[in-house]
Amino acid sequence: MCKLCNGTYVDKGGSGSLRFVQPCPNCGPMPEAVWKKRQADFRKRFEEAKRLVGKEVS
């Protein structure tokens, strides 16, 4: 696991009021397969939350 991004593929840095978010220079951008799996997991949790609430959530 990358010590810079801790496996998130995102490098967050800066100081004071200047902050930046960019792809990790060691790992590169997130691979398509990883992104699709995370997106599918998010959508599954979102649909479950909408079902529990019992109404449309936007």
HUSUL-V502671 format. One record per residue. RES is the residue in three letters. BURIAL is b if it has 24 or more other C-alpha atoms within 12 Angstrom, else e. Layout:
BEGIN
{{RES BURIAL} {RES BURIAL}}
END
This chain:
BEGIN
{{MET e} {CYS e} {LYS e} {LEU e} {CYS e} {ASN e} {GLY e} {THR b} {TYR b} {VAL e} {ASP b} {LYS e} {GLY e} {GLY e} {SER e} {GLY e} {SER e} {LEU e} {ARG e} {PHE e} {VAL e} {GLN e} {PRO e} {CYS e} {PRO e} {ASN e} {CYS e} {GLY e} {PRO e} {MET e} {PRO e} {GLU e} {ALA e} {VAL e} {TRP e} {LYS e} {LYS e} {ARG e} {GLN e} {ALA e} {ASP e} {PHE e} {ARG e} {LYS e} {ARG e} {PHE e} {GLU e} {GLU e} {ALA e} {LYS e} {ARG e} {LEU e} {VAL e} {GLY e} {LYS e} {GLU e} {VAL e} {SER e}}
END
